[in-house]
Amino acid sequence: MVKTIYIVKTIHGEATIEILLTSTGIAEISTNTLTWIAVSLAITAIIIVVAILLYRRRRRYRGKGKRKKR
């Protein structure tokens, strides 16, 4: 059981991928990378959704504020 840790720099930051080198090393590497990709995509989707919601809310508040001031 030999652990090799790779630090991958992406848009989100740094993601560590642990790969266990055993008799079934290739299978474990593929599953690890696939799961990591899925997680990263999910995180990006959540960030995008939150950003859109915040942007919409800010726009609404700004509009109301301008109307009140006038």
Biotite code that builds the C-alpha atoms (Angstrom):
import biotite.structure as struc

atoms = struc.array([
    struc.Atom([0.000, 0.000, 0.000], chain_id="A", res_id=1, res_name="MET", atom_name="CA", element="C"),
    struc.Atom([1.822, 3.073, -1.263], chain_id="A", res_id=2, res_name="VAL", atom_name="CA", element="C"),
    struc.Atom([0.042, 6.437, -1.200], chain_id="A", res_id=3, res_name="LYS", atom_name="CA", element="C"),
    struc.Atom([0.891, 9.038, -3.831], chain_id="A", res_id=4, res_name="THR", atom_name="CA", element="C"),
    struc.Atom([-0.679, 12.461, -3.347], chain_id="A", res_id=5, res_name="ILE", atom_name="CA", element="C"),
    struc.Atom([-0.996, 14.831, -6.303], chain_id="A", res_id=6, res_name="TYR", atom_name="CA", element="C"),
    struc.Atom([-1.796, 18.528, -5.782], chain_id="A", res_id=7, res_name="ILE", atom_name="CA", element="C"),
    struc.Atom([-3.723, 19.809, -8.799], chain_id="A", res_id=8, res_name="VAL", atom_name="CA", element="C"),
    struc.Atom([-4.158, 23.562, -9.219], chain_id="A", res_id=9, res_name="LYS", atom_name="CA", element="C"),
    struc.Atom([-7.542, 24.465, -10.734], chain_id="A", res_id=10, res_name="THR", atom_name="CA", element="C"),
    struc.Atom([-9.836, 27.498, -10.965], chain_id="A", res_id=11, res_name="ILE", atom_name="CA", element="C"),
    struc.Atom([-11.316, 26.682, -7.528], chain_id="A", res_id=12, res_name="HIS", atom_name="CA", element="C"),
    struc.Atom([-7.878, 26.438, -5.922], chain_id="A", res_id=13, res_name="GLY", atom_name="CA", element="C"),
    struc.Atom([-5.802, 23.397, -4.987], chain_id="A", res_id=14, res_name="GLU", atom_name="CA", element="C"),
    struc.Atom([-7.306, 19.914, -4.940], chain_id="A", res_id=15, res_name="ALA", atom_name="CA", element="C"),
    struc.Atom([-5.391, 16.954, -3.525], chain_id="A", res_id=16, res_name="THR", atom_name="CA", element="C"),
    struc.Atom([-5.891, 13.567, -5.200], chain_id="A", res_id=17, res_name="ILE", atom_name="CA", element="C"),
    struc.Atom([-4.769, 10.531, -3.185], chain_id="A", res_id=18, res_name="GLU", atom_name="CA", element="C"),
    struc.Atom([-3.966, 7.454, -5.266], chain_id="A", res_id=19, res_name="ILE", atom_name="CA", element="C"),
    struc.Atom([-3.401, 4.091, -3.617], chain_id="A", res_id=20, res_name="LEU", atom_name="CA", element="C"),
    struc.Atom([-0.861, 2.009, -5.543], chain_id="A", res_id=21, res_name="LEU", atom_name="CA", element="C"),
    struc.Atom([-2.005, -1.597, -5.158], chain_id="A", res_id=22, res_name="THR", atom_name="CA", element="C"),
    struc.Atom([-2.686, -4.548, -7.466], chain_id="A", res_id=23, res_name="SER", atom_name="CA", element="C"),
    struc.Atom([-5.773, -2.632, -8.720], chain_id="A", res_id=24, res_name="THR", atom_name="CA", element="C"),
    struc.Atom([-4.028, 0.730, -9.033], chain_id="A", res_id=25, res_name="GLY", atom_name="CA", element="C"),
    struc.Atom([-5.387, 1.742, -12.430], chain_id="A", res_id=26, res_name="ILE", atom_name="CA", element="C"),
    struc.Atom([-9.028, 1.191, -11.390], chain_id="A", res_id=27, res_name="ALA", atom_name="CA", element="C"),
    struc.Atom([-8.583, 3.244, -8.195], chain_id="A", res_id=28, res_name="GLU", atom_name="CA", element="C"),
    struc.Atom([-6.896, 6.099, -10.084], chain_id="A", res_id=29, res_name="ILE", atom_name="CA", element="C"),
    struc.Atom([-9.725, 6.237, -12.650], chain_id="A", res_id=30, res_name="SER", atom_name="CA", element="C"),
    struc.Atom([-12.449, 6.219, -9.949], chain_id="A", res_id=31, res_name="THR", atom_name="CA", element="C"),
    struc.Atom([-10.643, 8.876, -7.900], chain_id="A", res_id=32, res_name="ASN", atom_name="CA", element="C"),
    struc.Atom([-10.214, 11.213, -10.867], chain_id="A", res_id=33, res_name="THR", atom_name="CA", element="C"),
    struc.Atom([-13.797, 10.672, -12.068], chain_id="A", res_id=34, res_name="LEU", atom_name="CA", element="C"),
    struc.Atom([-15.280, 11.366, -8.621], chain_id="A", res_id=35, res_name="THR", atom_name="CA", element="C"),
    struc.Atom([-13.037, 14.438, -8.229], chain_id="A", res_id=36, res_name="TRP", atom_name="CA", element="C"),
    struc.Atom([-14.189, 15.777, -11.617], chain_id="A", res_id=37, res_name="ILE", atom_name="CA", element="C"),
    struc.Atom([-17.848, 15.219, -10.643], chain_id="A", res_id=38, res_name="ALA", atom_name="CA", element="C"),
    struc.Atom([-17.331, 16.998, -7.304], chain_id="A", res_id=39, res_name="VAL", atom_name="CA", element="C"),
    struc.Atom([-15.541, 19.933, -8.956], chain_id="A", res_id=40, res_name="SER", atom_name="CA", element="C"),
    struc.Atom([-18.380, 20.289, -11.515], chain_id="A", res_id=41, res_name="LEU", atom_name="CA", element="C"),
    struc.Atom([-20.966, 20.226, -8.704], chain_id="A", res_id=42, res_name="ALA", atom_name="CA", element="C"),
    struc.Atom([-19.027, 22.899, -6.783], chain_id="A", res_id=43, res_name="ILE", atom_name="CA", element="C"),
    struc.Atom([-18.815, 25.130, -9.870], chain_id="A", res_id=44, res_name="THR", atom_name="CA", element="C"),
    struc.Atom([-22.560, 24.706, -10.509], chain_id="A", res_id=45, res_name="ALA", atom_name="CA", element="C"),
    struc.Atom([-23.383, 25.683, -6.895], chain_id="A", res_id=46, res_name="ILE", atom_name="CA", element="C"),
    struc.Atom([-21.052, 28.723, -7.059], chain_id="A", res_id=47, res_name="ILE", atom_name="CA", element="C"),
    struc.Atom([-22.629, 29.876, -10.343], chain_id="A", res_id=48, res_name="ILE", atom_name="CA", element="C"),
    struc.Atom([-26.175, 29.500, -8.954], chain_id="A", res_id=49, res_name="VAL", atom_name="CA", element="C"),
    struc.Atom([-25.291, 31.419, -5.768], chain_id="A", res_id=50, res_name="VAL", atom_name="CA", element="C"),
    struc.Atom([-23.591, 34.171, -7.787], chain_id="A", res_id=51, res_name="ALA", atom_name="CA", element="C"),
    struc.Atom([-26.648, 34.566, -10.042], chain_id="A", res_id=52, res_name="ILE", atom_name="CA", element="C"),
    struc.Atom([-28.999, 34.712, -7.027], chain_id="A", res_id=53, res_name="LEU", atom_name="CA", element="C"),
    struc.Atom([-26.821, 37.313, -5.262], chain_id="A", res_id=54, res_name="LEU", atom_name="CA", element="C"),
    struc.Atom([-26.565, 39.401, -8.468], chain_id="A", res_id=55, res_name="TYR", atom_name="CA", element="C"),
    struc.Atom([-30.343, 39.349, -8.925], chain_id="A", res_id=56, res_name="ARG", atom_name="CA", element="C"),
    struc.Atom([-30.933, 40.288, -5.273], chain_id="A", res_id=57, res_name="ARG", atom_name="CA", element="C"),
    struc.Atom([-28.431, 43.155, -5.444], chain_id="A", res_id=58, res_name="ARG", atom_name="CA", element="C"),
    struc.Atom([-30.095, 44.467, -8.617], chain_id="A", res_id=59, res_name="ARG", atom_name="CA", element="C"),
    struc.Atom([-33.532, 44.384, -6.961], chain_id="A", res_id=60, res_name="ARG", atom_name="CA", element="C"),
    struc.Atom([-32.311, 46.162, -3.834], chain_id="A", res_id=61, res_name="TYR", atom_name="CA", element="C"),
    struc.Atom([-30.499, 48.832, -5.871], chain_id="A", res_id=62, res_name="ARG", atom_name="CA", element="C"),
    struc.Atom([-33.646, 49.448, -7.950], chain_id="A", res_id=63, res_name="GLY", atom_name="CA", element="C"),
    struc.Atom([-35.827, 49.849, -4.840], chain_id="A", res_id=64, res_name="LYS", atom_name="CA", element="C"),
    struc.Atom([-33.267, 52.175, -3.234], chain_id="A", res_id=65, res_name="GLY", atom_name="CA", element="C"),
    struc.Atom([-33.123, 54.437, -6.292], chain_id="A", res_id=66, res_name="LYS", atom_name="CA", element="C"),
    struc.Atom([-36.923, 54.645, -6.427], chain_id="A", res_id=67, res_name="ARG", atom_name="CA", element="C"),
    struc.Atom([-37.145, 55.566, -2.736], chain_id="A", res_id=68, res_name="LYS", atom_name="CA", element="C"),
    struc.Atom([-34.460, 58.255, -3.033], chain_id="A", res_id=69, res_name="LYS", atom_name="CA", element="C"),
    struc.Atom([-36.211, 59.894, -6.001], chain_id="A", res_id=70, res_name="ARG", atom_name="CA", element="C"),
])
